[in-house]
Amino acid sequence: MSISEIVPGKTKIGWIGTGVMGSSMCGHLIDKGFEATIYTRSKDKAQGLIDKGATWVDSPKAVAEASDVIFAIVGFPQDVREVFLGANGALAGSKSGNVLVDMTTSEPSLAVEIAETAKAQGVASIDAPVSGGDVGAKEARLSIMIGGDKDIVDALNPAWEAMGKTIVHQGPAGAGQHTKMVNQTLISSMMIGVCEALLYGHIAGLDLETVMKSVSTGAAGSWSLSNLGPRIMANNFDPGFFVEHFIKDMGIALAESRRMGLSMPGLALAEQLYQSVKAKGWGRNGTHALMLTLAEMSGVDWTKR
């Protein structure tokens, strides 16, 4: 299956989900000249996009009926299933030649299921999860990991380029989601290291801002350290990416690892630590709120240091 390259001012896009990242991502497409029809469970969360000229409708099905390419970034696999395959989902409102694009981090097997179900109706489906958090979404420099038919992926280049900087086609349906599981596995242990290192520095009596000057640009440097380290030091645990969503991602990765017969002890440990973060009421904070639990384990109230 192939489609014509999407063109601002001509191709009509749909967008489902306007949360921490989705609102910025859709906003960039509107800024590039795409006409957008949007749906989110709470209409007030879409007001900023409505102010930019988007049209709000009351279901994913209605989004698809008004659109050529339908994007979604929602919370959990069950949400993905509902907005794409439900009775009022995007596929129910799609016509032959439409393209569905799931940018949620979700289950690889579900991505394959959506692609196969859509294909039977003459509709293409792409899985394209992203990494970069709220900052990457706002600054249009996300890493986009894409699974699906290469011709469709290439035709969507104007959309990818409006939202991201690192755009890589990983393979067939589900490959984007598998790549995101690699990404989340890397981040899970990395966040433990960032938090433990800053906690060590604090207890050792060091000035953490001075420490950062030495360690952030050397071999220990990372996106998490440079972008989330300053937030941790400032006691700013607002979400760039929710703890509860990260737990979901790690759960998917662990389930996939078990299916493949892999032992992933580091990932399992990180998942358990994040379960503790959620249990203490910080599930809607950012992933760097792991510091609050790790500090508490050592008898330190990080926010009152």
Backbone bond lengths (Angstrom), bond angles and torsions (degrees), N, CA, C in turn:
res aa  C-N    CA-C-N  psi(-1)  N-CA   C-N-CA  omega(-1)  CA-C   N-CA-C  phi
1 M - - - 1.467 - - 1.516 109.49 -
2 S 1.307 117.02 139.86 1.456 120.86 176.77 1.523 109.26 -136.89
3 I 1.316 115.39 157.39 1.456 121.16 178.21 1.518 108.42 -134.27
4 S 1.314 116.65 162.61 1.456 120.56 174.25 1.522 109.56 -73.19
5 E 1.315 116.35 148.83 1.464 119.89 177.50 1.523 109.71 -56.95
6 I 1.313 115.58 137.78 1.462 117.59 -179.22 1.521 109.80 -74.87
7 V 1.320 115.43 144.23 1.457 121.67 -172.55 1.528 110.10 -131.79
8 P 1.336 118.36 125.11 1.460 120.28 175.89 1.524 110.72 -56.45
9 G 1.320 115.45 139.09 1.458 120.02 -179.85 1.512 113.57 86.65
10 K 1.340 116.40 -13.10 1.463 120.86 -179.93 1.529 110.63 -121.67
11 T 1.327 116.59 -51.72 1.463 121.51 179.62 1.520 109.93 -76.47
12 K 1.318 116.55 131.13 1.457 121.29 178.32 1.524 109.06 -95.70
13 I 1.326 115.93 126.52 1.456 119.24 -179.94 1.525 110.62 -106.35
14 G 1.329 114.09 152.03 1.451 120.89 171.84 1.512 108.54 -116.62
15 W 1.322 116.35 150.90 1.467 119.84 179.52 1.524 109.34 -139.11
16 I 1.334 115.37 129.70 1.458 121.99 -179.86 1.525 108.58 -121.11
17 G 1.338 116.41 117.09 1.458 121.23 178.86 1.509 111.80 102.86
18 T 1.335 117.06 109.56 1.470 120.52 -177.07 1.523 110.22 -124.31
19 G 1.332 115.04 55.61 1.460 120.68 179.79 1.512 112.49 -85.69
20 V 1.340 115.67 -149.51 1.461 122.39 -175.42 1.525 111.52 -53.23
21 M 1.318 117.64 -40.75 1.462 121.21 -176.85 1.530 112.94 -103.54
22 G 1.328 117.00 -39.06 1.452 120.73 -174.67 1.513 114.20 -59.20
23 S 1.317 116.62 -36.99 1.459 119.87 -178.47 1.525 111.20 -62.29
24 S 1.339 116.83 -45.26 1.468 120.06 178.86 1.518 111.34 -66.42
25 M 1.323 116.29 -42.05 1.469 120.40 -177.24 1.524 111.62 -62.91
26 C 1.316 116.05 -46.88 1.461 119.86 177.39 1.527 110.69 -64.93
27 G 1.322 116.13 -37.96 1.458 120.57 178.60 1.523 112.64 -58.34
28 H 1.331 116.64 -39.16 1.465 119.94 178.52 1.529 111.21 -64.44
29 L 1.324 117.15 -37.69 1.463 120.13 178.58 1.526 110.87 -66.55
30 I 1.322 115.91 -40.59 1.471 119.41 177.06 1.523 109.92 -63.81
31 D 1.333 116.41 -41.82 1.471 120.35 179.21 1.531 111.96 -61.33
32 K 1.343 115.87 -27.86 1.466 120.09 179.01 1.533 112.08 -81.85
33 G 1.328 116.43 -4.19 1.458 119.76 175.68 1.508 116.31 106.51
34 F 1.349 117.06 6.84 1.454 119.52 178.47 1.532 110.85 -80.23
35 E 1.316 115.74 136.04 1.463 121.61 172.78 1.523 108.03 -78.92
36 A 1.338 117.28 127.75 1.459 120.39 -172.57 1.522 112.64 -122.54
37 T 1.333 114.20 137.97 1.458 122.69 169.67 1.517 106.43 -114.40
38 I 1.324 117.60 130.58 1.460 119.99 -170.18 1.532 112.05 -129.09
39 Y 1.321 113.92 155.45 1.463 121.13 173.48 1.516 108.86 -140.37
40 T 1.312 115.48 135.73 1.452 122.23 169.73 1.519 106.89 -147.33
41 R 1.329 116.82 152.21 1.469 119.62 -174.79 1.521 112.43 -60.26
42 S 1.315 116.82 -35.50 1.467 121.30 177.61 1.522 108.41 -110.15
43 K 1.311 116.70 110.89 1.458 120.18 -175.17 1.520 111.97 -59.74
44 D 1.330 117.16 -32.13 1.463 119.37 -177.87 1.523 112.04 -62.41
45 K 1.363 117.00 -27.69 1.462 119.93 178.83 1.528 111.86 -71.03
46 A 1.311 116.12 -14.84 1.468 120.53 179.93 1.519 112.46 -97.90
47 Q 1.329 117.80 2.59 1.456 120.19 -172.02 1.524 113.23 -59.39
48 G 1.333 116.04 -38.75 1.459 118.76 179.73 1.521 112.11 -60.99
49 L 1.334 116.70 -37.80 1.461 120.91 178.68 1.524 111.16 -74.79
50 I 1.324 116.14 -35.86 1.470 120.03 175.53 1.524 109.63 -61.29
51 D 1.325 115.95 -40.04 1.460 120.64 178.08 1.529 111.96 -63.70
52 K 1.349 116.00 -26.07 1.464 120.69 177.88 1.526 112.01 -82.16
53 G 1.345 116.61 -8.27 1.453 119.89 178.47 1.515 115.48 117.06
54 A 1.341 117.79 -0.34 1.465 120.46 179.00 1.527 110.52 -70.57
55 T 1.322 115.19 153.70 1.463 121.82 176.20 1.514 109.03 -104.92
56 W 1.318 118.10 125.52 1.466 122.28 179.44 1.525 109.24 -92.11
57 V 1.340 116.27 135.88 1.460 121.65 174.76 1.526 108.49 -127.03
58 D 1.339 116.42 172.26 1.456 118.89 -167.51 1.526 115.78 -99.93
59 S 1.335 118.35 12.12 1.457 119.61 176.96 1.527 110.29 -163.38
60 P 1.340 117.52 156.40 1.466 119.93 173.24 1.528 111.97 -60.30
61 K 1.328 117.39 -34.60 1.463 120.90 177.74 1.521 110.61 -59.70
62 A 1.329 116.67 -43.80 1.462 120.57 179.37 1.523 111.21 -66.47
63 V 1.331 117.27 -33.13 1.468 120.58 174.91 1.523 109.74 -59.27
64 A 1.343 115.31 -50.29 1.465 119.83 -177.50 1.519 112.31 -63.15
65 E 1.310 116.81 -38.37 1.465 120.52 -178.79 1.526 111.54 -61.59
66 A 1.329 116.81 -25.36 1.463 120.60 -177.51 1.522 113.21 -102.43
67 S 1.348 117.69 4.06 1.465 120.89 -168.53 1.526 113.10 -130.12
68 D 1.336 114.86 160.82 1.465 122.27 173.13 1.535 110.99 -97.64
69 V 1.325 115.41 -42.01 1.469 122.07 179.32 1.520 107.52 -124.48
70 I 1.327 116.70 126.81 1.461 121.45 -174.80 1.527 109.52 -115.74
71 F 1.318 116.02 116.21 1.457 122.83 178.42 1.530 109.42 -99.96
72 A 1.328 116.15 149.83 1.464 120.40 173.59 1.517 109.42 -144.83
73 I 1.333 115.63 142.01 1.456 121.81 169.64 1.528 106.08 -143.07
74 V 1.323 114.42 102.98 1.462 120.92 -174.61 1.535 108.93 -120.74
75 G 1.337 117.81 -158.73 1.450 118.40 -170.02 1.516 116.62 -93.95
76 F 1.322 116.92 -59.01 1.454 122.17 -168.60 1.529 110.43 -127.60
77 P 1.343 117.37 162.47 1.469 119.39 179.50 1.520 113.79 -53.08
78 Q 1.331 117.53 -37.57 1.463 118.79 178.72 1.531 111.50 -64.47
79 D 1.337 116.37 -31.09 1.462 119.93 176.09 1.529 110.28 -70.39
80 V 1.333 115.58 -40.37 1.464 120.36 177.42 1.529 110.10 -59.36
81 R 1.330 115.93 -47.52 1.462 120.31 179.77 1.529 110.69 -58.80
82 E 1.333 116.42 -43.65 1.456 120.45 -177.76 1.524 111.83 -65.22
83 V 1.348 117.67 -46.54 1.465 119.18 -173.53 1.523 112.60 -76.09
84 F 1.335 117.71 -20.02 1.462 119.28 177.58 1.523 113.33 -101.68
85 L 1.340 117.58 -44.26 1.458 121.12 -171.29 1.527 114.42 -108.63
86 G 1.327 118.05 -5.58 1.455 121.13 -179.33 1.523 112.73 -68.57
87 A 1.332 115.22 169.74 1.469 120.50 -178.96 1.518 112.21 -58.30
88 N 1.324 116.32 -33.22 1.464 121.39 176.83 1.521 111.00 -109.38
89 G 1.345 115.39 27.03 1.454 121.23 -178.28 1.515 113.41 -84.20
90 A 1.308 114.67 173.88 1.465 121.06 -175.21 1.523 112.55 -63.33
91 L 1.328 117.52 -37.42 1.464 118.61 -178.90 1.525 111.17 -64.72
92 A 1.339 116.46 -34.99 1.463 120.26 179.58 1.526 111.63 -63.97
93 G 1.324 117.03 -24.71 1.461 120.51 -179.77 1.518 114.13 -102.37
94 S 1.344 115.81 3.43 1.461 119.74 -176.13 1.520 111.82 -87.78
95 K 1.317 114.52 152.52 1.461 122.00 173.45 1.525 108.41 -114.13
96 S 1.308 117.02 162.60 1.455 121.84 178.79 1.526 109.92 -53.93
97 G 1.333 115.79 131.76 1.463 120.78 -179.08 1.506 113.81 101.00
98 N 1.330 116.93 -13.80 1.462 119.80 175.97 1.529 110.51 -70.01
99 V 1.329 115.21 161.46 1.464 121.35 177.53 1.523 108.89 -127.64
100 L 1.337 116.54 130.48 1.453 122.94 174.21 1.517 108.21 -102.43
101 V 1.329 116.78 134.72 1.466 121.12 -179.45 1.518 108.92 -130.31
102 D 1.338 116.51 111.81 1.456 120.44 178.13 1.519 109.44 -97.11
103 M 1.331 116.79 116.21 1.458 122.17 -179.59 1.527 111.92 -104.45
104 T 1.331 115.89 5.44 1.459 122.20 173.49 1.525 109.19 -70.76
105 T 1.325 117.85 149.29 1.459 120.09 167.08 1.519 106.58 -80.53
106 S 1.332 116.04 116.05 1.453 120.63 -171.76 1.522 110.12 -143.67
107 E 1.319 116.31 -170.48 1.462 121.39 -176.23 1.526 111.27 -79.25
108 P 1.326 117.36 131.26 1.471 119.43 176.98 1.522 112.58 -55.51
109 S 1.325 117.64 -38.91 1.463 120.46 -179.21 1.522 111.30 -65.40
110 L 1.322 117.57 -33.77 1.457 120.74 177.67 1.527 110.35 -69.74
111 A 1.322 116.75 -37.22 1.468 120.24 176.51 1.524 110.57 -59.75
112 V 1.328 116.25 -41.66 1.465 120.59 178.30 1.524 110.38 -66.19
113 E 1.326 116.60 -42.38 1.463 120.51 179.55 1.527 111.37 -61.43
114 I 1.325 117.01 -44.88 1.460 120.27 179.61 1.523 109.98 -62.76
115 A 1.336 116.28 -43.05 1.465 120.27 -178.77 1.530 111.24 -62.11
116 E 1.326 116.69 -43.20 1.465 120.05 -178.37 1.529 111.54 -69.53
117 T 1.340 116.03 -39.87 1.463 120.15 179.44 1.523 110.48 -67.12
118 A 1.323 116.45 -41.84 1.464 120.74 179.43 1.521 111.39 -65.01
119 K 1.335 116.29 -42.40 1.466 120.77 -178.46 1.518 111.83 -57.93
120 A 1.333 116.26 -35.70 1.462 120.54 179.66 1.523 112.16 -64.24
121 Q 1.347 116.45 -19.54 1.465 121.16 178.69 1.528 112.09 -104.74
122 G 1.345 116.81 8.91 1.455 120.16 -179.34 1.513 113.23 77.48
123 V 1.336 116.21 21.26 1.462 122.31 -178.42 1.529 108.83 -113.29
124 A 1.314 117.72 137.78 1.461 122.08 177.96 1.521 109.98 -88.82
125 S 1.335 116.17 152.67 1.460 120.73 178.01 1.517 109.93 -138.76
126 I 1.321 115.18 134.34 1.463 122.83 -178.06 1.519 108.87 -126.04
127 D 1.344 117.81 136.29 1.464 120.28 170.58 1.523 107.90 -103.55
128 A 1.325 116.51 127.81 1.463 121.24 -172.58 1.526 111.36 -144.91
129 P 1.345 117.39 64.35 1.469 119.25 177.04 1.527 110.95 -65.01
130 V 1.316 115.12 159.97 1.466 119.97 -173.89 1.525 111.22 -128.33
131 S 1.320 114.79 160.90 1.460 121.73 173.21 1.522 108.36 -134.97
132 G 1.316 116.16 146.71 1.465 120.74 -179.42 1.505 113.14 139.98
133 G 1.343 116.60 -10.87 1.459 120.84 175.26 1.512 113.92 66.39
134 D 1.327 114.86 -166.76 1.460 120.32 -176.70 1.526 112.06 -64.21
135 V 1.342 116.26 -35.20 1.470 119.64 -179.77 1.522 110.23 -66.69
136 G 1.328 116.45 -46.44 1.458 119.96 178.38 1.509 112.50 -61.53
137 A 1.341 116.76 -37.33 1.459 120.46 178.12 1.520 110.90 -66.76
138 K 1.326 116.87 -44.52 1.461 120.94 -178.86 1.520 111.85 -64.93
139 E 1.332 116.30 -37.21 1.465 120.88 -175.53 1.523 112.90 -95.21
140 A 1.334 117.20 7.24 1.469 122.74 177.80 1.522 111.96 54.92
141 R 1.324 116.77 43.46 1.469 120.45 178.07 1.530 111.15 -131.62
142 L 1.322 114.97 40.20 1.457 120.44 177.02 1.531 111.40 -70.32
143 S 1.319 115.15 155.79 1.462 121.40 166.03 1.530 106.25 -93.97
144 I 1.327 116.27 123.70 1.463 121.51 -176.30 1.530 108.30 -113.56
145 M 1.339 115.84 121.65 1.464 122.92 -176.03 1.525 107.92 -107.86
146 I 1.325 117.45 117.95 1.458 119.29 -163.33 1.529 112.76 -120.04
147 G 1.336 114.78 133.31 1.452 121.72 173.46 1.518 110.14 -120.67
148 G 1.329 116.77 140.65 1.457 120.22 179.13 1.514 111.62 139.91
149 D 1.317 116.34 -176.23 1.451 123.15 -178.30 1.532 110.84 -62.56
150 K 1.333 117.45 127.06 1.466 120.91 -173.62 1.523 112.64 -62.71
151 D 1.322 117.73 -36.63 1.463 119.40 179.32 1.528 111.29 -62.01
152 I 1.326 116.21 -39.77 1.472 120.38 178.21 1.520 109.58 -67.63
153 V 1.324 115.61 -44.82 1.466 120.87 179.88 1.526 110.44 -57.65
154 D 1.332 116.65 -46.37 1.475 120.18 -179.35 1.525 111.60 -64.32
155 A 1.329 116.41 -37.16 1.468 119.44 -179.98 1.523 111.89 -64.73
156 L 1.323 116.33 -24.68 1.463 121.34 -178.43 1.525 113.20 -88.54
157 N 1.330 117.77 8.03 1.466 120.69 -176.10 1.531 114.52 -51.65
158 P 1.335 120.05 -41.84 1.464 118.43 179.63 1.533 113.12 -58.54
159 A 1.328 116.39 -32.70 1.465 119.80 177.97 1.519 110.64 -74.02
160 W 1.339 116.64 -46.95 1.476 119.05 179.09 1.527 110.34 -56.81
161 E 1.332 115.95 -45.06 1.467 120.46 -175.69 1.524 112.61 -68.11
162 A 1.329 117.19 -23.25 1.458 120.49 176.60 1.526 112.11 -74.39
163 M 1.340 115.99 -23.32 1.469 120.07 -173.91 1.522 114.31 -110.66
164 G 1.323 118.12 -23.53 1.457 118.70 -171.96 1.506 114.38 -140.19
165 K 1.333 114.68 172.78 1.466 122.31 178.32 1.522 111.83 -114.91
166 T 1.321 117.16 -32.47 1.460 121.16 179.20 1.519 107.60 -111.29
167 I 1.318 115.76 106.73 1.467 121.80 -172.77 1.523 108.03 -122.13
168 V 1.334 116.76 110.56 1.464 120.15 -173.81 1.527 110.34 -131.03
169 H 1.338 115.17 125.37 1.461 120.54 173.12 1.523 107.83 -81.42
170 Q 1.334 117.05 118.32 1.449 122.17 -172.99 1.528 114.36 -93.58
171 G 1.344 117.30 -18.58 1.455 119.39 -177.51 1.515 111.00 146.51
172 P 1.330 117.77 -157.06 1.463 121.92 -176.27 1.525 112.62 -71.88
173 A 1.308 116.07 -178.59 1.472 121.60 -179.22 1.526 110.39 -49.80
174 G 1.327 116.10 133.29 1.451 122.43 -179.09 1.509 113.85 95.40
175 A 1.338 118.06 -20.54 1.464 120.92 -177.17 1.530 111.96 -67.08
176 G 1.326 116.75 -34.05 1.460 119.71 176.58 1.514 111.08 -63.12
177 Q 1.331 115.98 -43.20 1.468 120.16 -179.89 1.529 111.18 -67.56
178 H 1.322 118.08 -39.82 1.466 119.98 176.78 1.535 110.39 -61.46
179 T 1.325 116.76 -40.47 1.463 120.13 178.79 1.521 110.90 -63.71
180 K 1.335 116.19 -37.94 1.467 118.92 178.09 1.522 110.91 -65.71
181 M 1.326 117.88 -31.63 1.461 120.13 176.19 1.528 110.84 -65.62
182 V 1.336 117.02 -36.74 1.471 120.60 173.43 1.530 109.15 -60.48
183 N 1.322 115.95 -46.09 1.466 122.13 179.77 1.528 111.49 -58.35
184 Q 1.323 117.01 -47.51 1.459 120.53 -176.55 1.527 111.51 -70.12
185 T 1.320 117.07 -33.04 1.468 119.83 176.18 1.523 109.86 -64.13
186 L 1.319 117.70 -41.57 1.458 121.35 176.61 1.525 111.32 -61.16
187 I 1.322 116.29 -46.20 1.465 120.63 -176.67 1.523 111.52 -66.38
188 S 1.328 117.53 -36.86 1.464 120.70 -173.46 1.530 112.07 -57.04
189 S 1.327 116.58 -49.78 1.461 119.63 179.67 1.525 111.42 -75.27
190 M 1.326 116.31 -31.51 1.456 120.68 179.17 1.528 111.32 -61.87
191 M 1.342 116.66 -39.76 1.459 119.62 -179.64 1.524 111.54 -67.82
192 I 1.322 117.29 -33.27 1.464 119.16 174.15 1.520 109.07 -60.59
193 G 1.329 116.70 -46.72 1.458 121.12 -179.40 1.514 112.90 -61.33
194 V 1.335 117.33 -43.87 1.465 121.09 179.76 1.526 110.53 -60.21
195 C 1.324 116.20 -48.33 1.462 120.10 -176.57 1.527 111.77 -68.16
196 E 1.320 117.30 -44.76 1.464 119.75 -179.96 1.526 111.24 -64.08
197 A 1.329 117.20 -38.21 1.459 120.45 -179.59 1.523 111.56 -65.49
198 L 1.333 117.02 -44.39 1.466 119.83 178.91 1.519 111.21 -67.55
199 L 1.319 116.98 -35.82 1.459 120.51 176.71 1.528 110.32 -64.20
200 Y 1.321 116.75 -43.96 1.463 121.28 177.23 1.525 110.31 -59.03
201 G 1.334 116.22 -47.34 1.458 119.77 -179.06 1.509 112.45 -60.07
202 H 1.322 115.91 -40.24 1.467 120.02 179.42 1.524 111.45 -64.54
203 I 1.326 116.46 -48.74 1.465 119.98 -178.18 1.529 110.86 -65.73
204 A 1.323 117.20 -29.78 1.467 120.97 177.93 1.519 112.20 -75.30
205 G 1.316 117.36 -5.40 1.457 121.07 176.73 1.513 114.43 86.17
206 L 1.323 117.59 16.42 1.458 120.85 -178.61 1.528 111.25 -84.55
207 D 1.308 116.00 155.28 1.458 121.37 171.23 1.529 107.19 -82.76
208 L 1.312 117.03 114.30 1.456 120.16 -170.67 1.526 112.84 -66.67
209 E 1.298 118.25 -32.33 1.458 119.47 177.60 1.527 110.50 -65.61
210 T 1.331 116.70 -37.61 1.461 120.58 176.83 1.519 110.54 -68.72
211 V 1.324 116.30 -40.65 1.460 120.40 177.00 1.528 110.41 -58.64
212 M 1.311 116.63 -42.79 1.464 121.07 -178.27 1.527 111.70 -58.80
213 K 1.327 117.55 -33.98 1.459 120.86 179.56 1.523 111.15 -61.75
214 S 1.323 116.13 -32.03 1.462 120.19 -178.92 1.522 112.86 -84.30
215 V 1.330 116.68 -41.33 1.465 118.85 -168.69 1.521 114.91 -95.48
216 S 1.321 118.02 -21.35 1.468 118.74 -172.20 1.519 113.14 -76.39
217 T 1.325 117.77 -19.42 1.466 120.01 -177.53 1.520 112.99 -106.60
218 G 1.327 117.83 -0.27 1.453 120.95 179.19 1.513 111.91 -98.05
219 A 1.332 115.37 -155.17 1.459 120.96 -176.73 1.522 112.23 -63.98
220 A 1.331 117.59 -23.23 1.462 121.10 -179.05 1.526 112.81 -86.73
221 G 1.316 116.97 -3.22 1.454 120.06 -177.62 1.518 112.45 -65.56
222 S 1.328 116.05 150.07 1.459 121.74 178.09 1.522 108.97 -161.57
223 W 1.328 115.24 163.97 1.465 119.51 175.42 1.521 110.03 -59.70
224 S 1.315 116.72 -43.03 1.465 120.55 -177.25 1.524 110.99 -62.39
225 L 1.328 116.78 -42.40 1.458 120.03 -179.98 1.520 110.98 -66.12
226 S 1.325 117.04 -46.64 1.466 120.47 -175.66 1.518 113.29 -70.98
227 N 1.334 116.94 -35.02 1.458 119.98 -175.18 1.523 113.93 -96.15
228 L 1.322 116.98 -35.30 1.464 119.86 -177.51 1.524 112.61 -100.66
229 G 1.339 117.54 -23.65 1.459 120.17 176.53 1.520 112.69 -55.34
230 P 1.351 118.62 -49.85 1.469 119.69 178.07 1.529 112.99 -60.90
231 R 1.331 117.55 -34.30 1.470 119.75 177.73 1.524 110.05 -66.75
232 I 1.322 116.93 -40.88 1.467 120.52 178.19 1.524 109.88 -61.04
233 M 1.314 116.85 -45.73 1.466 120.89 -178.75 1.524 111.88 -64.68
234 A 1.341 116.35 -28.95 1.465 121.00 -179.47 1.522 112.54 -91.06
235 N 1.351 117.09 5.46 1.469 121.48 -176.11 1.532 112.25 56.58
236 N 1.309 115.25 33.95 1.463 120.87 177.21 1.522 107.60 -103.52
237 F 1.319 115.98 99.86 1.456 120.46 -177.49 1.533 112.21 -107.38
238 D 1.341 115.27 23.12 1.459 119.66 175.08 1.532 109.04 -60.90
239 P 1.324 117.00 149.15 1.471 119.28 -173.34 1.520 114.19 -78.54
240 G 1.331 114.37 128.14 1.450 120.27 159.38 1.517 105.95 -94.23
241 F 1.347 113.91 -27.22 1.456 122.78 176.72 1.525 106.32 -155.19
242 F 1.326 117.51 125.81 1.456 121.98 -172.99 1.534 112.70 -67.02
243 V 1.327 115.88 141.33 1.464 121.74 172.81 1.528 110.57 -54.52
244 E 1.323 117.28 -45.48 1.469 119.60 -175.65 1.526 111.76 -64.84
245 H 1.331 117.05 -30.47 1.456 119.74 176.28 1.526 110.99 -74.93
246 F 1.322 116.40 -33.91 1.464 120.15 177.31 1.531 110.45 -66.49
247 I 1.326 116.22 -39.66 1.472 119.92 175.96 1.522 110.08 -60.13
248 K 1.332 116.17 -41.55 1.468 120.28 176.19 1.521 110.86 -58.05
249 D 1.325 116.33 -45.73 1.466 120.42 -178.50 1.527 111.43 -63.35
250 M 1.322 116.30 -44.83 1.465 119.27 179.80 1.526 110.88 -64.39
251 G 1.328 116.45 -34.96 1.462 120.15 176.61 1.516 111.58 -62.48
252 I 1.346 116.38 -41.58 1.457 120.34 177.12 1.521 110.34 -63.12
253 A 1.332 116.53 -45.60 1.468 120.53 -179.09 1.526 111.25 -62.93
254 L 1.322 116.89 -39.98 1.468 119.58 178.85 1.524 111.07 -66.90
255 A 1.323 116.77 -40.31 1.462 120.02 178.29 1.524 110.89 -63.72
256 E 1.333 116.73 -42.20 1.459 120.55 178.27 1.522 110.84 -65.61
257 S 1.340 116.96 -38.86 1.468 120.02 -179.82 1.525 110.65 -65.02
258 R 1.332 116.22 -39.04 1.467 119.31 177.35 1.533 110.72 -64.70
259 R 1.327 115.74 -40.87 1.462 119.77 178.89 1.524 110.94 -60.90
260 M 1.349 116.17 -34.40 1.461 120.53 -177.92 1.530 112.48 -90.45
261 G 1.344 116.46 0.51 1.451 120.36 178.82 1.511 114.64 76.28
262 L 1.330 116.95 27.26 1.462 121.59 -178.03 1.522 111.36 -97.58
263 S 1.320 116.34 143.55 1.462 122.56 170.77 1.524 108.00 -96.70
264 M 1.329 117.50 122.66 1.472 122.35 -176.32 1.531 109.31 -128.05
265 P 1.334 118.94 68.59 1.461 120.97 -174.54 1.523 114.01 -64.52
266 G 1.333 117.36 -34.72 1.458 119.45 178.92 1.522 111.94 -65.31
267 L 1.307 115.74 -44.38 1.466 120.91 178.28 1.519 110.42 -63.72
268 A 1.340 116.49 -40.58 1.467 120.10 179.95 1.524 110.88 -63.38
269 L 1.330 117.29 -40.87 1.463 120.56 177.88 1.523 110.99 -63.15
270 A 1.332 116.17 -46.21 1.460 119.62 179.79 1.522 110.88 -59.82
271 E 1.321 116.85 -42.10 1.467 120.37 -179.88 1.522 111.14 -61.37
272 Q 1.326 117.46 -40.22 1.460 120.73 179.22 1.528 111.35 -67.33
273 L 1.313 117.59 -39.57 1.462 120.64 177.58 1.531 110.44 -63.61
274 Y 1.308 116.31 -40.70 1.465 118.87 179.30 1.525 112.05 -71.15
275 Q 1.325 117.27 -29.17 1.463 119.13 172.69 1.520 109.96 -61.43
276 S 1.327 116.97 -36.07 1.464 121.37 176.97 1.525 110.99 -65.53
277 V 1.344 115.93 -41.55 1.475 119.83 177.25 1.524 109.94 -57.54
278 K 1.325 116.03 -47.07 1.464 120.37 -179.58 1.526 111.12 -64.24
279 A 1.336 117.19 -42.33 1.466 121.38 -178.28 1.521 112.02 -61.35
280 K 1.319 116.39 -27.42 1.466 120.55 -179.97 1.527 112.14 -86.58
281 G 1.316 116.50 4.13 1.459 119.68 174.55 1.505 115.55 96.29
282 W 1.343 117.57 13.23 1.461 120.73 -176.66 1.521 112.67 -108.60
283 G 1.326 117.27 23.83 1.456 120.99 -177.19 1.509 114.40 -65.44
284 R 1.326 117.67 -24.16 1.459 120.92 179.41 1.517 112.30 -98.41
285 N 1.337 115.92 9.33 1.459 120.73 172.15 1.524 109.10 -87.88
286 G 1.339 115.81 174.80 1.452 120.34 177.94 1.514 111.82 -74.30
287 T 1.323 116.46 163.80 1.464 120.87 -176.89 1.525 113.06 -60.35
288 H 1.333 117.04 -23.97 1.464 120.18 179.24 1.530 112.09 -72.47
289 A 1.351 117.57 -6.41 1.470 120.59 174.11 1.522 111.27 -65.77
290 L 1.324 117.30 -5.20 1.461 120.58 171.64 1.529 110.26 -53.45
291 M 1.333 116.87 -31.27 1.467 119.95 178.90 1.523 111.85 -56.51
292 L 1.318 118.13 -36.69 1.460 120.93 -176.74 1.521 111.11 -62.77
293 T 1.312 117.07 -41.24 1.466 121.11 178.71 1.524 111.49 -72.19
294 L 1.328 117.70 -45.71 1.461 120.04 -179.10 1.524 111.30 -62.92
295 A 1.327 117.26 -40.06 1.466 119.90 178.11 1.523 110.35 -65.50
296 E 1.317 116.97 -42.49 1.461 121.23 179.82 1.528 111.16 -60.66
297 M 1.327 117.48 -34.98 1.462 121.34 178.76 1.525 111.80 -62.73
298 S 1.329 116.28 -24.17 1.468 121.45 178.16 1.528 112.27 -102.90
299 G 1.328 116.00 12.21 1.457 119.84 177.96 1.511 114.30 75.82
300 V 1.327 117.19 23.59 1.467 121.94 -178.41 1.522 109.66 -112.13
301 D 1.339 116.23 128.39 1.452 120.91 171.75 1.516 106.73 -90.85
302 W 1.321 116.70 97.61 1.459 120.77 -171.74 1.519 111.92 -58.46
303 T 1.302 118.32 -37.84 1.459 120.74 -175.26 1.518 112.91 -72.80
304 K 1.335 118.02 -12.15 1.473 121.12 -179.36 1.524 112.11 -116.17
305 R 1.333 116.44 16.71 1.469 118.63 -177.28 1.506 111.93 -68.20
